[in-house]
Amino acid sequence: MRRTQGILFVAQPPDPVGEDAPRVLVVTLPDLADSLRYAEVRNGVEDAFVDAMPTGWRFASHGLLDPRDLEHELAALGSPGVPPGRVCDIEDFCDPQTGAVNEAAVARLGRRLREDAPHLRPRLTVGTIARGANFHDRENALEEIAASLVEGHVLLTAPRRFGKSSLLYALTDQPPAPWLPALADVEDATSPAELVAKVVVALRRTAWLTDFPEVLAAAGPCLKDAGFREVEAAERELAREHEGTWANYLNEVFAALSAGQVPALLLMDEFAWVIEHLREAGDEEQTAALVRALTQVAAPEASYRLLIAGSANLGSLLHGLPEPVVEAFFGAFHRFPLPPMAPAAGRELVRTVLAANGLYPSSEVLDAILGCIGTPIPYFLQLFASRIVEHAAGDELAAADVQRLYEGDLLGPDSKRFFEHYTRAANCYPADWQAPARDILTHLTGGPAAAESLTAVIRRMLPAATDADAEQLLALLEEDLYIGKNAAGNFEFTSKVLRDWWQRHGRLGASA
């Protein structure tokens, strides 16, 4: 029986650029005493390499029975050959007799691969859209959304900073078949006419729309090569033109999509902001009309799909509209609440971002980072990683450094701007609810509390508050990410870092 003489480890980046992009690593294996030891060595090295590879790389290993098998394997993989400097001996990474892996050596290899391909490094994207190599671990969410789109239209909800917008861009960059995407950011729309204009212009900016002249006839000329100013001008012109007829115009465009059996996927980002703008203006009639119009175009038999994304407080924002209008709207969509990252995914995000910036944290350090942040919310993970990168000296980082940076920097006065939304969000509540909301959060910094005790907190400031009033205020705080129920049914902060921040700065920031 021929013995395995080596292992071919193939590490390939998602989108290799140029001939110098790292593609292949070959590890030779000395003759070992028994096949069990070989399996131990191979598995140990493979696990270490998987941990060291940059996020998004494809990785596999193949046993080599003969050195000549290398050429055959590389040909089967479609590789042009082994790039210079990419051939390493297994003894560089482990002891072949004991199977003990030299993790530091493997980490150095991962570092070299990242340095060889800087265009593949994840960047720190605090508060901005994460795309390409920066988009991290939402594959399950993408798959679930794709399955929901088969069944009908989708309403994606989550608190701010959970990664909704990045998810929409991922669906735009790599749409699930058979959908043709168009992404409209409607955050700045202050009227239904402006929202409709942004949606229609988003359709007109797609390259695929030129294949459907009947839709262009309804929507207007293609804008796929238009610049920013031209796009803005088109939105303003449409909003003015259809100020009083926006609902009919919306129906005409979507009727054309349906008549042409166009598998369009209209992604509408930041919808909750539009509702908030309308409610702040006191325009209840226009708000209800917009909700009815979107419900109407979200017909179950349509060839297209709507995916509307908004903050988790959308239900509260719609509170007070006619109940049949709200029920019909939510009934027209499959609701998909975006969860926080899984702990393992959050850990990998931090590790990858730090490594891409020259820091190679130990397991103890990663545990300390995740322990400080608590619930792995992408924004807070990226935020803390950015502060660590900015202040850590060299590539040595200890758990004590993590706690020091957390207490002194992330929770310090220089980071107030990063928490501004959370410290001021209660200011957007009804005027007489703002102070009770802040008191509830201050109360919860001391630990979990039952709904009854929080209702008592509310009634200290609002003696006439009913149980329904208390429930609605708690729902607002829950939807804005502040609080949630634990396994015992008591309310607590959903995020440790938010609890720590509120304990130190919250009341001051909210009242500023």
ROROMI-120299 format. One line per 3 residues: number of its first residue (from 0); their letters; for each residue x, y, z of C-alpha. Coordinates in nm, 4 decimals, m for minus. Last residue first. Example, Ala and Ser with C-alpha at 12.3 -4.5 7.8 and 13.67 -1.06 7.14 Angstrom:
2
1> SA> 1.3670/m0.1060/0.7140 | 1.2300/m0.4500/0.7800
***
This chain:
512
511> ASA> m2.7627/6.7516/2.7069 | m3.0322/6.5581/2.8926 | m2.9613/6.2263/2.7305
508> GLR> m2.5841/6.2583/2.7531 | m2.5889/6.3414/3.1255 | m2.8298/6.0588/3.2052
505> GHR> m2.6308/5.8119/3.0008 | m2.2732/5.8851/3.0945 | m2.1368/5.6362/3.3496
502> QWW> m2.4237/5.3963/3.4119 | m2.5415/5.4465/3.0552 | m2.2033/5.3389/2.9206
499> DRL> m2.1849/5.0299/3.1400 | m2.5366/4.9277/3.0403 | m2.4606/4.9961/2.6749
496> VKS> m2.1434/4.7874/2.6990 | m2.3364/4.5031/2.8587 | m2.5974/4.4998/2.5839
493> TFE> m2.9561/4.3815/2.6192 | m3.0008/4.5846/2.9363 | m3.2371/4.4033/3.1690
490> FNG> m3.6066/4.3259/3.2011 | m3.7275/4.0224/3.3952 | m3.8875/3.7161/3.2356
487> AAN> m3.6555/3.4671/3.4068 | m3.4828/3.3841/3.0764 | m3.4030/3.7515/3.0240
484> KGI> m3.6344/4.0144/2.8823 | m3.5031/4.3012/2.6757 | m3.3623/4.6505/2.7147
481> YLD> m3.1801/4.9269/2.5290 | m3.2065/4.8050/2.1736 | m3.4493/5.0766/2.0533
478> EEL> m3.7234/4.8154/2.0267 | m3.6975/4.7299/2.3959 | m3.7062/5.0930/2.5038
475> LAL> m4.0164/5.1506/2.2920 | m4.1777/4.8322/2.4256 | m4.1115/4.9475/2.7830
472> LQE> m4.2871/5.2737/2.7014 | m4.5788/5.0861/2.5456 | m4.6180/4.8521/2.8417
469> ADA> m4.6134/5.1428/3.0850 | m4.8840/5.3253/2.8916 | m5.0949/5.0070/2.8800
466> DTA> m5.0577/4.9640/3.2575 | m5.1906/5.3170/3.2926 | m4.9855/5.6279/3.3703
463> APL> m5.1725/5.8733/3.5957 | m4.8896/5.9025/3.8483 | m4.6388/5.9931/3.5760
460> MRR> m4.3065/6.0644/3.7499 | m4.3259/5.8064/4.0288 | m4.5601/5.6163/3.8008
457> IVA> m4.2785/5.5239/3.5609 | m4.0599/5.3803/3.8371 | m4.3598/5.1804/3.9647
454> TLS> m4.4055/5.0381/3.6145 | m4.0390/4.9383/3.6295 | m4.1035/4.7483/3.9533
451> EAA> m4.4008/4.5674/3.7967 | m4.2052/4.4764/3.4822 | m3.9507/4.2899/3.6940
448> APG> m3.5958/4.4178/3.7269 | m3.2528/4.3041/3.6093 | m2.9406/4.4780/3.7469
445> GTL> m2.8238/4.8106/3.8913 | m2.7940/4.9682/3.5465 | m3.1625/4.8837/3.5206
442> HTL> m3.2704/5.1761/3.7414 | m3.0759/5.4211/3.5236 | m3.2517/5.2823/3.2174
439> IDR> m3.5917/5.3157/3.3835 | m3.5124/5.6708/3.4961 | m3.4172/5.7661/3.1414
436> APA> m3.7499/5.6383/3.0102 | m3.9374/5.8145/3.2905 | m3.7701/6.1466/3.1888
433> QWD> m3.8570/6.1069/2.8213 | m4.2170/5.9887/2.8579 | m4.3795/6.3300/2.9128
430> APY> m4.2298/6.4671/2.5911 | m4.3286/6.1756/2.3662 | m4.0103/5.9865/2.2758
427> CNA> m3.7422/6.1422/2.0529 | m3.5371/6.2545/2.3541 | m3.5136/5.8864/2.4504
424> ART> m3.2739/5.8376/2.1588 | m3.0208/6.0849/2.2994 | m2.7809/5.8593/2.4891
421> YHE> m2.8161/5.5798/2.2355 | m2.7629/5.7929/1.9268 | m2.4675/5.9748/2.0835
418> FFR> m2.2795/5.6575/2.1680 | m1.9947/5.6994/1.9193 | m1.9686/6.0719/1.9928
415> KSD> m1.9038/6.0004/2.3598 | m1.5829/5.8112/2.2830 | m1.3409/6.0809/2.4013
412> PGL> m1.5217/6.0965/2.7368 | m1.4164/5.7452/2.8379 | m1.6172/5.4245/2.8167
409> LDG> m1.4251/5.3051/2.5113 | m1.1050/5.4682/2.6337 | m1.0402/5.4298/3.0052
406> EYL> m1.2615/5.1408/3.1044 | m1.2401/4.9417/2.7823 | m0.8769/5.0284/2.7156
403> RQV> m0.7780/4.9157/3.0667 | m0.9855/4.5986/3.0389 | m0.8213/4.5096/2.7076
400> DAA> m0.4717/4.5894/2.8341 | m0.5247/4.3496/3.1262 | m0.6152/4.0768/2.8762
397> ALE> m0.2755/4.1236/2.7125 | m0.1819/4.2604/2.3703 | 0.1554/4.2315/2.1987
394> DGA> 0.1471/4.3378/1.8323 | 0.2984/4.6795/1.8872 | 0.1415/4.9394/2.1185
391> AHE> m0.2368/4.9288/2.1521 | m0.4058/5.2705/2.1249 | m0.5548/5.3024/1.7779
388> VIR> m0.5972/4.9315/1.7123 | m0.7689/4.8857/2.0494 | m1.0026/5.1797/1.9832
385> SAF> m1.0922/5.0394/1.6406 | m1.1564/4.6928/1.7870 | m1.3903/4.8511/2.0428
382> LQL> m1.5920/5.0201/1.7674 | m1.5964/4.7144/1.5448 | m1.7341/4.5007/1.8259
379> FYP> m1.9792/4.7744/1.9244 | m2.1133/4.8080/1.5711 | m2.1335/4.4332/1.5092
376> IPT> m2.3459/4.3581/1.8197 | m2.1957/4.0601/2.0014 | m2.3958/4.0689/2.3286
373> GIC> m2.1351/4.1337/2.5982 | m1.8847/4.4053/2.5035 | m1.6361/4.3576/2.7893
370> GLI> m1.6569/3.9787/2.7852 | m1.6094/3.9702/2.4086 | m1.2866/4.1661/2.4457
367> ADL> m1.1645/3.9588/2.7423 | m1.2344/3.6293/2.5659 | m1.0423/3.7560/2.2630
364> VES> m0.7494/3.8436/2.4888 | m0.7485/3.4983/2.6487 | m0.7687/3.3313/2.3094
361> SPY> m0.4574/3.5234/2.2060 | m0.4787/3.8368/1.9937 | m0.2691/3.8921/1.6810
358> LGN> m0.2509/4.2675/1.6184 | m0.1177/4.3986/1.2863 | m0.4273/4.5716/1.1511
355> AAL> m0.5614/4.2727/0.9588 | m0.5047/4.0684/1.2738 | m0.7281/4.3034/1.4732
352> VTR> m1.0059/4.2866/1.2157 | m0.9867/3.9096/1.1859 | m0.9824/3.8427/1.5584
349> VLE> m1.2706/4.0827/1.6231 | m1.4844/3.9292/1.3487 | m1.3947/3.5770/1.4610
346> RGA> m1.5124/3.6479/1.8147 | m1.8346/3.7961/1.6877 | m1.8892/3.4872/1.4738
343> APA> m1.8324/3.2571/1.7714 | m2.0719/3.4627/1.9843 | m2.3465/3.4465/1.7179
340> MPP> m2.4076/3.7888/1.5703 | m2.7119/3.9828/1.6819 | m3.0482/3.8787/1.5394
337> LPF> m3.2191/4.0340/1.2349 | m3.5958/4.0285/1.2836 | m3.7462/3.8897/0.9604
334> RHF> m4.1160/3.9647/0.9170 | m4.2765/3.8101/0.6095 | m4.4735/4.0968/0.4642
331> AGF> m4.8340/4.1753/0.3649 | m4.9685/4.1066/0.7145 | m4.7536/4.3828/0.8624
328> FAE> m4.9185/4.6333/0.6298 | m5.2709/4.4963/0.6702 | m5.2405/4.5113/1.0501
325> VVP> m5.1181/4.8715/1.0411 | m5.3995/4.9899/0.8144 | m5.6647/4.7922/1.0078
322> EPL> m5.5431/4.9564/1.3342 | m5.5831/5.3127/1.2109 | m5.2539/5.4880/1.2897
319> GHL> m5.1775/5.5412/1.6582 | m4.8740/5.3142/1.6725 | m4.6885/5.3184/1.3416
316> LSG> m4.3721/5.4478/1.5054 | m4.4063/5.1850/1.7792 | m4.4193/4.9072/1.5223
313> LNA> m4.1196/5.0519/1.3382 | m3.9150/5.0469/1.6595 | m3.6952/4.7640/1.5322
310> SGA> m3.5323/4.9940/1.2822 | m3.6146/4.9606/0.9163 | m3.5664/4.7436/0.6111
307> ILL> m3.8232/4.6899/0.3373 | m3.7666/4.4029/0.0972 | m4.0157/4.4264/m0.1855
304> RYS> m4.0410/4.1443/m0.4370 | m4.1275/4.1324/m0.8054 | m4.3440/3.8900/m1.0033
301> AEP> m4.6465/3.9954/m0.7964 | m4.8974/3.7348/m0.6708 | m4.8611/3.8268/m0.3019
298> AAV> m4.9259/4.1973/m0.3653 | m4.6795/4.4239/m0.1870 | m4.7916/4.7111/m0.4132
295> QTL> m5.1076/4.7549/m0.2035 | m4.9308/4.7404/0.1325 | m4.6904/5.0060/0.0107
292> ARV> m4.9835/5.2321/m0.0798 | m5.1619/5.1715/0.2532 | m4.8471/5.2622/0.4519
289> LAA> m4.8040/5.5767/0.2431 | m5.1668/5.6813/0.2925 | m5.1426/5.6236/0.6687
286> TQE> m4.8389/5.8497/0.6903 | m4.9996/6.1100/0.4646 | m5.3063/6.1256/0.6918
283> EDG> m5.1017/6.1331/1.0122 | m4.9002/6.4375/0.9044 | m4.7869/6.5602/1.2455
280> AER> m4.4487/6.6696/1.1097 | m4.2837/6.4417/1.3672 | m4.5036/6.1580/1.2406
277> LHE> m4.3911/6.2151/0.8810 | m4.0210/6.2284/0.9675 | m4.0530/5.9168/1.1865
274> IVW> m4.2291/5.7278/0.9088 | m3.9492/5.8185/0.6698 | m3.6867/5.7181/0.9275
271> AFE> m3.8508/5.3767/0.9670 | m3.7891/5.3080/0.5972 | m3.4114/5.3073/0.6454
268> DML> m3.3376/5.0907/0.3377 | m3.5752/4.9883/0.0601 | m3.4573/4.6882/m0.1407
265> LLA> m3.6601/4.6379/m0.4593 | m3.5998/4.2889/m0.5946 | m3.7141/4.2762/m0.9552
262> PVQ> m3.8179/3.9462/m1.1131 | m3.9801/4.1256/m1.4103 | m4.2973/3.9502/m1.5240
259> GAS> m4.3526/4.2346/m1.7717 | m4.7002/4.2998/m1.6360 | m4.5630/4.2877/m1.2797
256> LAA> m4.2912/4.5424/m1.3419 | m4.5373/4.7637/m1.5314 | m4.7834/4.7408/m1.2415
253> FVE> m4.4987/4.8413/m1.0112 | m4.4366/5.1578/m1.2102 | m4.8051/5.2459/m1.2461
250> NLY> m4.8806/5.1804/m0.8776 | m4.6025/5.4136/m0.7644 | m4.7268/5.6826/m1.0028
247> NAW> m5.0819/5.6496/m0.8719 | m4.9596/5.6854/m0.5118 | m4.7339/5.9810/m0.5981
244> TGE> m5.0113/6.1847/m0.7591 | m5.0119/6.5026/m0.5502 | m4.6373/6.5585/m0.5313
241> HER> m4.5810/6.3659/m0.8543 | m4.3914/6.6263/m1.0585 | m4.2165/6.7751/m0.7577
238> ALE> m4.0945/6.4370/m0.6293 | m3.9922/6.3335/m0.9810 | m3.7873/6.6495/m1.0345
235> REA> m3.6178/6.6221/m0.6951 | m3.5230/6.2592/m0.7529 | m3.3896/6.3320/m1.1027
232> AEV> m3.1788/6.6207/m0.9695 | m3.0324/6.3987/m0.6975 | m2.9413/6.1351/m0.9546
229> ERF> m2.7804/6.3936/m1.1821 | m2.5781/6.5312/m0.8928 | m2.4519/6.1858/m0.7933
226> GAD> m2.3505/6.0812/m1.1423 | m2.5659/5.8990/m1.3953 | m2.4376/5.5917/m1.5800
223> KLC> m2.7290/5.3648/m1.4877 | m2.9824/5.6467/m1.5230 | m3.2290/5.4834/m1.7629
220> PGA> m3.5161/5.6997/m1.8865 | m3.8531/5.7143/m1.7058 | m4.0490/5.4845/m1.4777
217> AAL> m4.3502/5.3981/m1.6958 | m4.1786/5.3738/m2.0354 | m3.8741/5.2259/m1.8639
214> VEP> m4.0957/4.9446/m1.7378 | m4.2210/4.8660/m2.0875 | m3.8642/4.8822/m2.2163
211> FDT> m3.7543/4.5890/m1.9963 | m3.3979/4.4883/m2.0883 | m3.2777/4.8422/m2.0084
208> LWA> m3.3787/4.7736/m1.6476 | m3.0848/4.5368/m1.6024 | m2.8261/4.8132/m1.5690
205> TRR> m2.9922/4.9544/m1.2593 | m3.0115/5.3322/m1.2065 | m3.3738/5.3553/m1.3250
202> LAV> m3.4861/5.1239/m1.0453 | m3.3139/5.3396/m0.7835 | m3.4759/5.6446/m0.9485
199> VVK> m3.8167/5.4845/m0.8950 | m3.7542/5.4146/m0.5265 | m3.6058/5.7594/m0.4585
196> AVL> m3.9001/5.9310/m0.6300 | m4.1494/5.7184/m0.4344 | m3.9843/5.8225/m0.1074
193> EAP> m3.9850/6.1896/m0.2079 | m4.3552/6.1756/m0.2994 | m4.4349/6.0039/0.0321
190> STA> m4.2767/6.2955/0.2190 | m3.9632/6.3607/0.4254 | m3.7294/6.1293/0.2338
187> DEV> m3.3783/6.1485/0.3802 | m3.3658/5.7856/0.4978 | m3.4957/5.6471/0.1671
184> DAL> m3.1884/5.4499/0.0618 | m3.3084/5.2695/m0.2508 | m3.1441/4.9480/m0.3689
181> APL> m3.2390/4.7775/m0.6953 | m3.1821/4.4042/m0.7308 | m3.2651/4.1579/m1.0088
178> WPA> m3.3900/3.8392/m0.8424 | m3.3652/3.4903/m0.9900 | m3.1530/3.3884/m0.8073
175> PPQ> m3.0170/3.5306/m0.4822 | m2.8541/3.8697/m0.5250 | m2.4770/3.8983/m0.4827
172> DTL> m2.3850/4.2671/m0.4720 | m2.7405/4.3843/m0.4041 | m2.8066/4.1205/m0.1383
169> AYL> m2.4741/4.2107/0.0231 | m2.5771/4.5776/0.0069 | m2.8963/4.4919/0.1913
166> LSS> m2.7007/4.3048/0.4609 | m2.4676/4.6005/0.5061 | m2.7741/4.8200/0.5565
163> KGF> m2.9186/4.5929/0.8233 | m2.5918/4.5570/1.0173 | m2.7092/4.5646/1.3798
160> RRP> m2.6126/4.9298/1.4242 | m2.9684/5.0492/1.4830 | m3.2149/4.7956/1.6180
157> ATL> m3.3437/4.5300/1.3802 | m3.6201/4.4846/1.1255 | m3.6339/4.3269/0.7813
154> LVH> m3.9835/4.3235/0.6274 | m3.9953/4.0715/0.3434 | m4.2236/4.0207/0.0419
151> GEV> m4.3314/3.6721/m0.0638 | m4.2679/3.2982/m0.0414 | m3.9553/3.2806/m0.2552
148> LSA> m3.8362/3.5956/m0.0821 | m3.8489/3.4128/0.2520 | m3.5974/3.1525/0.1282
145> AIE> m3.3576/3.4258/0.0144 | m3.4005/3.5985/0.3521 | m3.3116/3.2774/0.5334
142> ELA> m3.0030/3.2254/0.3171 | m2.8855/3.5824/0.3657 | m2.9369/3.5545/0.7418
139> NER> m2.7363/3.2327/0.7519 | m2.4546/3.3916/0.5512 | m2.4333/3.6918/0.7812
136> DHF> m2.0784/3.6215/0.8884 | m1.8759/3.9268/0.7953 | m1.8916/4.1901/0.5261
133> NAG> m1.5513/4.3604/0.5285 | m1.4086/4.1411/0.2512 | m1.6808/4.2679/0.0191
130> RAI> m1.9015/4.5286/0.1835 | m1.9494/4.6735/0.5313 | m2.1503/4.9971/0.5230
127> TGV> m2.0333/5.2541/0.7760 | m2.0715/5.2921/1.1530 | m1.7284/5.1520/1.2282
124> TLR> m1.5841/5.0036/0.9096 | m1.2370/4.8961/1.0216 | m1.0859/4.7418/0.7129
121> PRL> m1.0758/4.3748/0.6218 | m0.7539/4.3022/0.4368 | m0.7935/4.1676/0.0848
118> HPA> m0.6271/4.4588/m0.0947 | m0.3303/4.4070/0.1360 | m0.2471/4.0780/m0.0364
115> DER> 0.1090/3.9808/0.0533 | 0.0682/4.1363/0.3989 | m0.2368/3.9207/0.4597
112> LRR> m0.0518/3.6082/0.3499 | 0.2403/3.7015/0.5687 | 0.0178/3.7435/0.8749
109> GLR> m0.1429/3.4045/0.8137 | 0.2066/3.2549/0.7964 | 0.3068/3.4290/1.1186
106> AVA> m0.0048/3.2834/1.2836 | 0.1042/2.9360/1.1668 | 0.4443/2.9886/1.3231
103> AEN> 0.2875/3.1076/1.6486 | 0.0551/2.8070/1.6494 | 0.3419/2.5581/1.6469
100> VAG> 0.1273/2.2466/1.6339 | 0.2103/1.9430/1.8444 | 0.1734/1.6277/1.6317
97> TQP> 0.4223/1.4458/1.8507 | 0.6559/1.3008/1.5870 | 0.5775/1.5454/1.3092
94> DCF> 0.6529/1.8439/1.5361 | 0.4551/2.1274/1.3882 | 0.4569/2.4368/1.1691
91> DEI> 0.7998/2.4709/1.0126 | 0.8266/2.0929/1.0189 | 0.5475/2.0887/0.7615
88> DCV> 0.7853/2.2318/0.5044 | 0.6823/2.5421/0.3158 | 0.6288/2.6138/m0.0530
85> RGP> 0.4733/2.9597/m0.1149 | 0.7962/3.1467/m0.1844 | 0.7503/3.1403/m0.5592
82> PVG> 0.3912/3.0764/m0.6700 | 0.2982/2.7078/m0.7102 | 0.1400/2.6529/m1.0447
79> PSG> m0.1160/2.8029/m1.2792 | m0.3954/2.6754/m1.0514 | m0.7015/2.5190/m1.2114
76> LAA> m0.7617/2.2927/m0.9133 | m0.7328/1.9817/m1.1292 | m0.4019/2.1121/m1.2678
73> LEH> m0.2744/2.1682/m0.9144 | m0.3700/1.8148/m0.8157 | m0.1972/1.6628/m1.1196
70> ELD> 0.1228/1.8615/m1.0647 | 0.1304/1.7663/m0.6978 | 0.0687/1.3993/m0.7708
67> RPD> 0.4264/1.3787/m0.8993 | 0.5450/1.4112/m0.5410 | 0.3654/1.0831/m0.4703
64> LLG> 0.0771/0.9828/m0.2497 | m0.0309/1.3406/m0.1912 | m0.3223/1.4041/0.0471
61> HSA> m0.5419/1.7045/m0.0293 | m0.6278/2.0004/0.1909 | m0.8889/2.2732/0.1502
58> FRW> m0.9328/2.6454/0.2078 | m1.1392/2.9144/0.0398 | m1.0640/3.2556/0.1827
55> GTP> m1.3516/3.4666/0.3198 | m1.1831/3.5676/0.6439 | m0.8031/3.5561/0.6311
52> MAD> m0.6474/3.2154/0.7056 | m0.4965/3.1591/1.0491 | m0.7803/2.9621/1.2073
49> VFA> m0.8108/2.7319/0.9054 | m0.4339/2.6882/0.9122 | m0.4366/2.5768/1.2742
46> DEV> m0.7151/2.3270/1.2114 | m0.5276/2.1883/0.9080 | m0.2060/2.1543/1.1063
43> GNR> m0.3783/1.9554/1.3786 | m0.5744/1.7415/1.1361 | m0.2685/1.6563/0.9285
40> VEA> m0.0529/1.5821/1.2296 | m0.3116/1.3651/1.3979 | m0.3893/1.1808/1.0738
37> YRL> m0.0184/1.1142/1.0143 | 0.0173/0.9837/1.3696 | m0.2671/0.7420/1.2996
34> SDA> m0.1008/0.6333/0.9743 | 0.2068/0.5044/1.1557 | 0.5762/0.5726/1.1907
31> LDP> 0.5768/0.8842/0.9771 | 0.7490/0.9501/0.6442 | 0.7978/1.3229/0.6221
28> LTV> 0.5055/1.5456/0.5167 | 0.5375/1.8231/0.2621 | 0.3259/2.1368/0.2928
25> VLV> 0.2259/2.3127/m0.0271 | 0.0648/2.6575/m0.0073 | m0.1361/2.7854/m0.2997
22> RPA> m0.3054/3.1067/m0.4050 | m0.1320/3.4236/m0.2945 | m0.2019/3.7141/m0.5356
19> DEG> 0.1083/3.7837/m0.7453 | m0.0562/3.7031/m1.0788 | m0.3143/3.9760/m1.0407
16> VPD> m0.6139/4.0082/m0.8098 | m0.7511/3.6946/m0.6487 | m1.1214/3.7409/m0.5588
13> PPQ> m1.2196/3.5256/m0.2607 | m0.8587/3.4502/m0.1570 | m0.7176/3.0999/m0.2139
10> AVF> m0.5557/2.8699/0.0400 | m0.4840/2.5210/m0.0944 | m0.2998/2.2875/0.1400
7> LIG> m0.1387/1.9977/m0.0460 | m0.0359/1.7328/0.2025 | 0.2546/1.4983/0.1704
4> QTR> 0.3915/1.1507/0.1221 | 0.0799/0.9433/0.1861 | 0.1849/0.5820/0.1921
1> RM> 0.1368/0.3409/m0.0957 | 0.0000/0.0000/0.0000
***
